């Protein structure tokens, strides 16, 4: 993996930012890293980070519908449409009729999609898995709660007044909608 080191002498003078801006600074650094890794993935394995995530979900749950994938990933189905169209055009995914209900379309990996799904190195998820090595379960759980709360606020799911009275605790069973898939070992 290509890691760029930064000489601490070359950094601008440290500025003490308010807590909220420190969170935003770190979130932007994460987003930038995900986007940069996603672009590199395109040239190295032929899919972007979001496309890879869809392949991983479909690989873990063959026969899943597009609507279910959108729910698992917490995106609007229209957001997923372009990603699915590109994966189908690249012959990485196949959309077929559900054998139990012909009105329902389901997604499956093609042989080519299975090969792309089997790649483990150089992906966003492998970088995140590596970064999480050695992080305690307690810290992971706390971080996940904070990220879930931020996602809820940023996606407008909770108004300011409602959010102040809402806890960020996970639902019964300790997982969110996509947790069962997202928390599985990706190596």
C-alpha positions as CSV (number, residue, x, y, z in Angstrom):
1,X,0.0,0.0,0.0
2,X,1.3,3.4,-0.9
3,X,1.5,5.6,2.2
4,X,2.7,9.1,2.0
5,X,4.7,10.3,5.0
6,X,4.6,13.9,6.0
7,X,7.6,15.5,7.6
8,X,6.4,17.2,10.7
9,X,8.8,20.1,10.0
10,X,6.8,20.9,6.8
11,X,3.5,21.2,8.5
12,X,2.0,24.7,9.1
13,X,2.0,25.8,12.8
14,X,-0.6,24.0,14.9
15,X,-3.8,25.8,15.4
16,X,-6.1,24.8,18.3
17,X,-9.5,24.4,16.7
18,X,-12.7,24.2,18.6
19,X,-13.9,20.6,19.2
20,X,-16.6,20.7,16.5
21,X,-14.0,21.9,13.9
22,X,-11.6,19.2,15.0
23,X,-14.3,16.6,14.2
24,X,-15.0,18.2,10.9
25,X,-11.3,18.3,10.0
26,X,-10.9,14.6,10.8
27,X,-14.1,13.7,8.9
28,X,-12.9,15.6,5.8
29,X,-9.5,13.8,6.1
30,X,-11.3,10.5,6.1
31,X,-13.6,11.5,3.2
32,X,-10.6,12.6,1.2
33,X,-8.7,9.4,2.0
34,X,-11.7,7.3,0.9
35,X,-12.1,9.3,-2.3
36,X,-8.4,9.0,-3.1
37,X,-8.3,5.3,-2.4
38,X,-11.5,4.9,-4.5
39,X,-9.9,6.6,-7.5
40,X,-6.8,4.4,-7.1
41,X,-9.0,1.3,-6.9
42,X,-10.6,2.2,-10.3
43,X,-7.3,2.0,-12.0
44,X,-6.0,-1.0,-10.1
45,X,-9.0,-3.3,-9.8
46,X,-11.5,-1.7,-12.1
47,X,-14.2,-0.5,-9.6
48,X,-14.7,2.5,-7.4
49,X,-15.1,2.3,-3.6
50,X,-18.9,2.6,-3.8
51,X,-19.0,0.0,-6.6
52,X,-16.8,-2.3,-4.5
53,X,-19.1,-1.9,-1.5
54,X,-22.1,-2.9,-3.6
55,X,-20.2,-6.0,-4.9
56,X,-19.3,-6.9,-1.3
57,X,-22.9,-6.6,-0.2
58,X,-24.2,-8.7,-3.1
59,X,-21.5,-11.2,-2.6
60,X,-22.5,-11.6,1.1
61,X,-26.2,-11.7,0.2
62,X,-26.7,-13.2,-3.3
63,X,-30.2,-12.6,-4.5
64,X,-30.6,-9.3,-2.7
65,X,-32.8,-6.7,-4.3
66,X,-31.6,-3.2,-5.3
67,X,-33.9,-1.7,-2.7
68,X,-32.4,-3.9,0.0
69,X,-28.9,-2.9,-1.0
70,X,-29.9,0.7,-0.8
71,X,-31.4,0.1,2.7
72,X,-28.2,-1.7,3.9
73,X,-26.0,1.1,2.6
74,X,-28.3,3.8,3.9
75,X,-28.7,5.5,0.6
76,X,-31.7,6.5,-1.5
77,X,-32.5,3.9,-4.2
78,X,-32.0,6.6,-6.9
79,X,-28.5,7.2,-5.6
80,X,-27.7,3.5,-6.1
81,X,-29.2,3.3,-9.7
82,X,-26.1,4.7,-11.5
83,X,-23.7,2.5,-9.5
84,X,-25.8,-0.6,-10.4
85,X,-26.1,0.4,-14.0
86,X,-22.3,0.7,-14.3
87,X,-21.7,-2.6,-12.5
88,X,-24.2,-4.4,-14.9
89,X,-22.7,-2.7,-17.9
90,X,-19.2,-3.9,-16.8
91,X,-20.7,-7.4,-16.4
92,X,-19.8,-7.5,-12.7
93,X,-23.4,-7.8,-11.6
94,X,-26.4,-9.6,-13.1
95,X,-30.0,-8.5,-12.5
96,X,-32.4,-11.4,-12.7
97,X,-35.9,-12.3,-11.7
98,X,-36.4,-13.8,-8.2
99,X,-37.3,-17.5,-8.7
100,X,-40.0,-17.2,-6.0
101,X,-41.5,-13.9,-7.3
102,X,-41.0,-13.1,-11.0
103,X,-42.1,-9.5,-10.4
104,X,-39.1,-8.9,-8.1
105,X,-35.6,-8.3,-9.5
106,X,-32.6,-9.6,-7.6
107,X,-28.8,-9.1,-8.0
108,X,-26.1,-11.7,-8.2
109,X,-22.4,-11.5,-8.9
110,X,-21.2,-12.7,-12.3
111,X,-18.0,-14.7,-12.5
112,X,-16.2,-11.5,-13.3
113,X,-17.9,-9.8,-10.4
114,X,-16.9,-12.6,-8.1
115,X,-13.2,-12.2,-9.1
116,X,-13.4,-8.4,-8.3
117,X,-15.2,-9.2,-5.1
118,X,-12.4,-11.6,-4.1
119,X,-9.7,-8.9,-4.2
120,X,-8.6,-8.2,-0.7
121,X,-5.6,-5.8,-0.9
122,X,-5.6,-2.2,-2.0
123,X,-9.3,-1.5,-1.3
124,X,-10.9,1.0,1.0
125,X,-12.1,-1.8,3.3
126,X,-8.6,-3.3,3.5
127,X,-7.2,0.1,4.6
128,X,-10.0,0.5,7.1
129,X,-9.5,-3.0,8.4
130,X,-5.8,-2.4,8.8
131,X,-6.4,0.9,10.6
132,X,-8.8,-0.8,13.0
133,X,-6.3,-3.5,13.9
134,X,-5.5,-3.1,17.6
135,X,-8.4,-0.8,18.3
136,X,-10.3,-2.1,21.2
137,X,-13.9,-3.3,20.9
138,X,-14.9,-0.5,23.3
139,X,-13.3,2.2,21.2
140,X,-14.9,0.7,18.0
141,X,-18.3,0.7,19.7
142,X,-18.0,4.3,20.9
143,X,-16.7,5.5,17.5
144,X,-19.5,3.7,15.7
145,X,-22.1,5.4,18.0
146,X,-20.6,8.8,17.3
147,X,-20.5,8.1,13.5
148,X,-24.1,6.9,13.6
149,X,-25.2,10.0,15.4
150,X,-23.4,12.2,13.0
151,X,-24.9,10.4,10.0
152,X,-28.4,10.8,11.5
153,X,-27.9,14.5,12.0
154,X,-26.2,15.1,8.6
155,X,-28.8,13.2,6.7
156,X,-31.6,15.2,8.3
157,X,-33.2,12.1,9.9
158,X,-33.6,13.9,13.2
159,X,-34.5,17.5,13.8
160,X,-32.3,19.5,16.3
161,X,-34.9,19.3,19.1
162,X,-35.6,15.6,18.5
163,X,-31.9,14.7,18.3
164,X,-31.1,16.3,21.6
165,X,-33.5,13.8,23.3
166,X,-32.5,10.8,21.2
167,X,-29.7,8.6,22.3
168,X,-27.2,7.1,19.9
169,X,-27.4,3.6,21.4
170,X,-27.7,0.8,18.8
171,X,-31.1,-1.0,18.5
172,X,-31.8,-4.3,20.2
173,X,-29.2,-6.8,19.1
174,X,-26.6,-4.2,19.0
175,X,-26.5,-3.7,15.2
176,X,-27.9,-1.3,12.7
177,X,-29.5,-2.3,9.4
178,X,-26.2,-2.8,7.6
179,X,-24.2,-3.9,10.7
180,X,-24.4,-7.6,10.1
181,X,-22.7,-7.2,6.8
182,X,-20.5,-4.2,7.7
183,X,-19.1,-5.8,10.8
184,X,-18.0,-9.1,9.2
185,X,-14.3,-9.6,8.7
186,X,-13.3,-8.3,5.2
187,X,-9.9,-10.1,4.9
